Amino acid sequence: MNVQKIFIVVGAILIIVGLLWPWLVKIPLFRLPGDIVIEKPNFKFYFPIVSMIIISLIISFILWLFKKL
């Protein structure tokens, strides 16, 4: 796959995510058990470990499918 096709696919994905954003924020993806949240007065630290692992698995699966085609 050449670079132009990759940019087109990434751009299309970004447009789709942008259009679906109002519904995507309602999915509790970044509030899963295992995500680290530290809240103190005037400070909030959030590290979504489990959410990033799930996203990584999904992206890896999608790229594996593209490679097979």
Phi, psi and omega in degrees: 000130182273171188296323181297317180294322178297316178296321179295316180294315179297318178297318178296320178296318179296321177295316180297316178297319179297320179289327181269001186306318180303329180270330181291328181290342179280345177284129184281047184293317184264026175227040182273156173298135183106341174285136184270125177229123176239117180243127175224167177302129179063020181206134175219123178245129183227124180229101186277075184297306184295319179298319180291326176295317179295316179297320178298317178297318180295314180295320178298319179295318179296316179294325176297319178297317178298323180292323179292329180277000000 
